[in-house]
Amino acid sequence: MLDTDALRAWAEVDYSAIAHNVKEVQKLMGSTKIMGIVKADAYGHGDIACAKALRDAGVDFFAVACMDEAVALRQAGIEEPILILGYTPPARFQDLIDYDLIQSVLSLDFARKLSQWAEKQGVKARGHVKLDTGMNRTGILYQENDRNFDELLEVYSLPGLRVEGIFSHFPVSDELEEESVAFTTRQMELFNEAVEKLKAAGVNPGLRHIQNSYGILNYGDQGYDYCRPGLLYMGVTSDDSVPINSAPDFIPILSLKTKVTMVKTIQPGATVSYGRHYTAKTPRRIASLSIGYADGLPRACSNQSLEVLIRGQRAAVTGNICMDQCMVDVTDIEGVQEGDIVTIVGKDGSETVTVDTISRLAGTINNESLTRLTKRVPRLDVSL
Ligand SMILES: *Cc1c(COP(=O)(O)O)cnc(C)c1O
């Protein structure tokens, strides 16, 4: 039994369900291998625990956003290749060597800088070159009427770099509208064309990867070497109201829970919380909960009938969500008392509340809601 006696708010993470979710991804991706994206503390799920579960499920390559995240994985004993997707300041180039990391080559200037530094040290820096086929965030531009193949070729020829792969990124792989599908398809064509031109020039392009979570769900196996799912192995998508081209059976691995701290009855005309946005019209039983926006429950969900689960039943949030607390209406739920466990995300009996609802009410996507869970919320391993 999970001991939550001493806790006020916590997340329960079933790391053992990652293996199931990885299998579901693999079913869609055939022989394309999986690069586990564990950036931002694996979207708030615990990067090291997720990386170990992914490794146990056969994942043999990881990616993070930045150097500190990569170093944390190495220090925790992750020995598989790790790609840093984002920028590494030159002051930290030495860590690329010391921790045997692979750097995204974000531009030609960056590539030259890294190569010059490496030559001076008498080492070779490992890289995957980013090709910008339409995101216009980072990478060497390779787009309609703007194909910088010479830049790409130069990156592969720099003496201080060992380019072991090439990748790109999709901005609209989540959209099934004709224009978005055409755009994404064109990105793959441009990417493939660049790869073929490298080969024709006698250059080994290395590992090719392009598909993020929605690129996987909507486009399936495209014959690349790797795909880069973040969200999917956590058992959710960015937004469950967005239609997709496949029907995987994912298990969400995270639940968010808190406790009732007190219950009171308020009289008609009484208001609840900051701003007095909720007014009781009849006598109401109001329960205070020990979770707030400083834990990661978005304040934007206030006054929008967000529901939580207590004793297997739904209770609506009343009034503004505070920094450390919020209030819910439990008038129709028998016997609610201090210490009752409250499910903010997850299952209680036959009822389920999803992170998607929180994201929708907060005007954001699950990626953000999950990464917003703060340090104050311990992640408990509830693997079976
Ligand atoms: C974050 C990120 C991913 C993973 O995205 P998901 O939508 O969570 O699958 C893949 N590739 C790059 C470059 C990223 O920055």
Ligand as a Chemical Component Dictionary entry (heavy atoms), coordinates in Angstrom:
data_LIG
# 
_chem_comp.id                   LIG 
_chem_comp.type                 NON-POLYMER 
_chem_comp.pdbx_formal_charge   0 
_chem_comp.three_letter_code    LIG 
# 
loop_
_chem_comp_atom.comp_id 
_chem_comp_atom.atom_id 
_chem_comp_atom.alt_atom_id 
_chem_comp_atom.type_symbol 
_chem_comp_atom.charge 
_chem_comp_atom.model_Cartn_x 
_chem_comp_atom.model_Cartn_y 
_chem_comp_atom.model_Cartn_z 
_chem_comp_atom.pdbx_ordinal 
LIG C1 C1 C 0 10.038 18.120 -27.453 1  
LIG C2 C2 C 0 10.488 17.603 -28.735 2  
LIG C3 C3 C 0 10.031 16.357 -29.184 3  
LIG C4 C4 C 0 8.957  15.553 -28.483 4  
LIG O1 O1 O 0 7.714  16.148 -28.731 5  
LIG P1 P1 P 0 6.337  15.416 -28.365 6  
LIG O2 O2 O 0 5.303  16.199 -29.058 7  
LIG O3 O3 O 0 6.213  15.447 -26.882 8  
LIG O4 O4 O 0 6.444  14.036 -28.855 9  
LIG C5 C5 C 0 10.576 15.860 -30.354 10 
LIG N1 N1 N 0 11.507 16.562 -31.036 11 
LIG C6 C6 C 0 11.945 17.766 -30.643 12 
LIG C7 C7 C 0 12.962 18.490 -31.446 13 
LIG C8 C8 C 0 11.437 18.339 -29.484 14 
LIG O5 O5 O 0 11.862 19.549 -29.101 15 
# 
loop_
_chem_comp_bond.comp_id 
_chem_comp_bond.atom_id_1 
_chem_comp_bond.atom_id_2 
_chem_comp_bond.value_order 
_chem_comp_bond.pdbx_ordinal 
LIG C1 C2 SING 1  
LIG C2 C3 SING 2  
LIG C2 C8 DOUB 3  
LIG C3 C4 SING 4  
LIG C3 C5 DOUB 5  
LIG C4 O1 SING 6  
LIG O1 P1 SING 7  
LIG P1 O2 DOUB 8  
LIG P1 O3 SING 9  
LIG P1 O4 SING 10 
LIG C5 N1 SING 11 
LIG N1 C6 DOUB 12 
LIG C6 C7 SING 13 
LIG C6 C8 SING 14 
LIG C8 O5 SING 15 
# 
